[in-house]
């Protein structure tokens, strides 16, 4: 179904109340099947190469997706879990470069986490502005890169090289390599795929945008979007979604260029997140932030938009800490990944200051 910008503008103004039809983040039900069997509980961190895990994997240099770059492996993948922490029964699939501080936070919440190598280098080559006439040009590429579906004429990404398959192959490898970590919990009963309703798909910027496009196609436990989604000239954000809208969470700094230019707030509206509460400044509110799905920060970044762009994700050097050494934003991150998706804020009208048609002047 292809929606025009005009039709989406009509849709987003129809504010509806949550139906409660989503399965939600049923923590107890999932966790009952996941118990550690580790005689020496500890934090585990694994590195592997996608090309060694799956012999079907192929490089795609035409879209800057290779196995080696400057003599070093370029297809490394990372996975981590901490068996000293009670398990939440959810796996975070991260769609950006590995971030140790971020993975440590996720593991401290009882979450498993992986970062996969998949064909995402196309963005620097195929991101065209002004935008093509096709309002789903980039969305189709993202769909093919994440699922392996032949959705775009601009790329040819076979199923073994898409994010979905790479994640499955990596988790299958981790289940054999680290049985103490309980990774098999995230495989389907027949072992032929991931149980995506136990998966939290997440990313920042380019990765946040691909995470959202994937979650519209594939039902997941939740989608966490840092400084995103982008694709501000496209309409796919308003497509019917396999993942219920109450499972999407966004967090951005207001000095980020993607926020100030209305890229992110526009996408949040098209995704329908205004149905679950107003935009909340996480600096001025406490968790659970009125159960809103739209969080922002106005923290001092010395007016640096580039710093603002990365401020919302954990960073060992730049994320602020309090006098006790704890991350100031830790409550925000924990809310984004572990709060109940069934608890939602009160629906609000679309913010009139947000420009929804960015193709116009």
N, C-alpha and C positions, 0 to 999 in steps of 0.2 A: 504494500500500500504506500503510495507516494503522496505526501502531503505538501501543499504549497505553503509559503509563508503566510499568505492571506488566511488560509483555512486554520492555520495554527493560532493566528492572532485571535480568531473567534473562539477556539477551544480553550485557550488558557484563561479567558475571563469567566468561564463557567466554573465557579468554585464549588467543589463538592465535598461532602463529609466522608471520612474513611468508612468503608463498608465492613472492615474487619475480616475480609475473606482470606487475607494472606496467612500462611502457616506460621510466620513469625520466627523469632529467635528462641525456640523452645529448648532452653538450656538443659533442663533436667532430663527431658526425653532423649536428647542426643548423648548426653554425657554418661548415661547408664551403661552404654555399650563400650565406653572407653575408660579403661583402668590401666594405670601404669604397671608394668611387670619388669621393674628395674631394681636389681639388688643394690645398686650404687647410684641413686638419683643424682643427676647433674645437668648442666647445660650442654647441649650437643649442637655442633655447627659443622655442616658438610658442604664440600665443594665438589662439583662434578662437571664434565663436559657433555653437552647435549649430543655431540657427534659420536661420543663413545657409548653413551647410554642407548642410543637408537641408531643403528646402522643405516636406516632409511633417510636420516636427516641429510639435507643438502644445503650448500651455501647458495646465496643469491646476490652476487656482487653488484648486479644492476640496481639493487635497492639498498646497497651498503649493508648487506647481511652476510657476513663471512665467518669462517671458523678461526682464522688467525689474522691479526693486524699488527704490523710493525714487529713481526716475529714472536708475538705473544698470543696465547689463546683468547679468542673473542666470543666463544660460545659457552663460557662458564656459567654455571647455575649454583645457587646457594639455598640451603635449607637449614632450619634451626628449630629446636624445641627445648624446653627446660622441664625435665621430669620432676623437679623439686616443687613445681607449682601445680596446683589442682587443675586438670584439663577442662577447657571450655567446650571442647568438641567441635571446634571450627578451625579451618585452614585458611590462612590469608595467602592469596596469590598476588604478588606485587609486580606491577608492570613497568617498573623503572629499574635503574641501576641499583645494585645491592647497597644497603645503608645499614651498617652494623648497629648504630644507635637506635634506629627504627626497629630493627628485628629484636633487639634486646628488650625494648618496650613491649612489643607484641608478645614475646615469650613470657614476660613478667605478668601478663594478663591471662596466661594459661592457653595462649593461642599457638598453633603451629604456623610456620611461615616459610614460603618459598619465593624465590625470584627466578624466573625462567628466561632463557634466551630464545627469542622468537623474532620473526621478520618484522621489526618495527622501524628500521632505518629508512624506510621509504619517505618518511615525513619531510625530511630536508630537501628531497628531490621533487616530490609530487604535491606539496602544499602550495596551491596556486592562489594568489591574490592579485587582481580582483578575482572573485570566485567564479568558477565555471557556471554555466546555466543550470547544470544538474545540481539541485539542492541537497543531494545525498552523495556527491562525488567522493568526499573524504570518508563519509560514513560507510560507504561500500568497501573502500580499501581497508578500513579498520575492521569491518566484519570479516573480510577474507583473511586478514592477518591474525585475527584472534580465533576464528572458528574453522578455517580451511574451506568454507563455502565459496564456490566460484561466484562471487558477487560483483567483482569489478573488472572492467576491461583494461584498467591501468596497470594491474599487477597480475602475476600468476604465482600464487603461493599454495603449494600442495599441502594436503592435510598433515603429513608428518612434521611440517615446519611451522604450523600455526601454534599459537599460544595454548590452545585447548589440549592438543595432543602432547606438546612438550611438557605441560604440567602433569598430565597423566603418566607419561613415561618416567618423569622424575620422581613422582610420588611412589610409583611402583618400585623404582630402584631404591628409594629410601626405606620402603617397607622391608626389603630384603637386607639392606645394609644396616639398618638401625631398628630392629624389632622392639627394642626397649622404648622407642619413641611412639609406638602405636600408630604408625602412618597408614597401616592397612585399613584403619577405621574410615578413611576417606575414599576408599575404593568401593565401587558398586558390588553388590552381592556376588555377581558373576566374575568380578575382577577385570572387566573389560573397559572400564572407564572410571572417571572420578564421579563421586556423588556430589554434584554441584550444589545441592541444597545444604551442604555442609561447608560450602566455600564462601569466603568473603573476598570479592574481587576489588582491588584497590590500586591506585596510582596517583601520580602528581602530574599536572600540566598535560602533556601529550599522553601520558599513561592514564591520567584521570579520565580523559576523553575516550580513550579506547576501552577503559573499564566500563564506562557508562554505556557505550555502544554494545559491548558484549552482554551486559546485564539486561539490556532491552531484548536481546535475542534469546538468551539462556537464563532460566530462573536460577538465582543464587540466593544464599542466605542474606547477603547485603552487599551494597556497593558503596565504598568510601572514596570520596573524590577530594583530593587536595589541590587547591588552585586550578580548578577546572569544573566542568568540561569547557573546551573551546569549540572550534568549528562554528564560529559565530555567523557564517553566511548560510548555514545548512539547517535543514528542518527535521533530521532524523531524531532529534531529542524528543519530539512530540509523537513519535510512532507508538502504537500499542505495545506495551511492555510485558514480557514474560515474567519479569521480576516486579512484584507489587511496588508502587511508588513509595510507600512508607519504609521501604528497605534502602532507599538512597539517602546518603548523608554527604553534605558538602562543607568545606571549611576553607576560607580565604582571607588574606590580608587586604584591607581596603586600598592600600597604595600599590598593590599588584596591578600592572597595566591591563591584565585580563579582567580585573574587577572594575577599574575606573572606566574602561571602555565598554562595559556592560556585557562582555562575553560570558562570564560565569553566571551573573544573576539572571541573564536571559535564558541560559540553559536550564537553570534551576526551575524557572517558571515553566518552561516547556515540559520539563519532567514532572511538573505538577506538585512541587515541594511546598508551595504556598498553602496547600491543603492541610499541612501539618504544623502550621505556626508561622509567626513572623521571623524575619531575619534577626538573629540574636547576637549581640556583641558579647563574646565569651569572656572578655576582660572584665565586664561589669556584672555578669551573672554567674551563678553557681550551677554545677551539674545537678540535675539533668537538663538545664537550659530550657525549661518549659517544654521539653521533648520536641523541640524544633529540629528540622532537618537542615537548616541553613544557618551556619555559624560563621561569624567574622571576627577579626581582631583588628584593633587600631594601635597595637603596640608600637613603640618608638623604634623605627629602623633608620633614623637619620635622613628621612626623605628618600631613601634608596629603593626604587621600584624593583630592582633586580634582587636585592636582599629580601624585600617583602615577598617576592614570588616563592622563595624557598623557606620562608620563615615558619610556615605552618606545619612542616614535617619535622620530625625529630632530627637534630643534628648535634653531635657531640661537642662541637666547637661553638656554634652560634645560637643554639636554643637556650634561652635564659633560664637560670636556676635561682631558687630562693636561698635564704641564708643557711638553710640546712643542706643545700646541695641537690635538692629535688627539682625536677623540671617544672617550671611554672605552668606549662601547658599540659601536664600529664593528665589532669582530670578531663580535659577536652579530648585528648587522644583515646583515653579509656572509654569515654562516652561514645565516641564515634564507632568503636569496634565491639563494645560489649553491652551497650544498653539494650533494653527490650524494644524490638521493632513494633510491638503492639501498643506501646505507650506513645501517644502522639499529642502534639499541641493543637490548639484551636485554629481552624481554618481562617485565613485572612484574604482580603482582596489582593489582586496583583498590584505591585508597587507601580504607580503611574510614571515615576521617573525613570524606570528601566525601559530602554529602547528595545523593542522586540524585533523590529525589521531593520537590521544593520546593513542591508543591501541598499537602502535609501540614503539620501544625503543627511 
